[in-house]
Amino acid sequence: MRTNKILGYIFLVLAILFTLSMLGRIPQFVGSIANLFADQPNGFESGRAFGTFLGWIIQIALTVALWIYGIRWTGKKAR
């Protein structure tokens, strides 16, 4: 097996784990966004919601990249 094919399978396993972890944390994400629209959010709550949102963006981008490279590198024409 080539190195890219092995890395592709590792990337797919990591992408599956990241996807499952994101699905389990959806209620936490919705709760933190709802805190932004509370009656009088303070700076701490706003910062926590922004940090959570930024963390989600990074995790989604990483998961999508792992899926793309994992599928590309495990194909029949792996480079």
Secondary structure, 3 states (H helix, E strand, C coil): CCHHHHHHHHHHHHHHHHHHHHHHCHHHHHHHHHHHCCCCCCHHHHHHHHHHHHHHHHHHHHHHHHHHHHHHHHCCCCC
